[in-house]
Amino acid sequence: MDKKTIKEASFWLVIFGAIDMGLYALFGGDYDIINFFFRDDLVIIAQIIETLIGAAGVYLLYLHLSGKKSEKI
């Protein structure tokens, strides 16, 4: 994968994670998109997705702080 694809995937993962966290906070922890789709049977998949969201956030933070954000998504 090229850098633009990784950057775009990271962007959408962070957006999805932000919406998920917002709904979780808004409804007092009763609504979580990731755990809604991946019930108790697929906890490991939910953990992998949440880890990818966190890694995407760290990557975008790195790009922002290093000044390598000049290329638009």
Secondary structure, DSSP 8 states (H G I E B T S, - for coil): --HHHHHHHHHHHHHHHHHHHHHHHHTTTS--HHHHHS-GGGHHHHHHHHHHHHHHHHHHHHHHHHT---S--
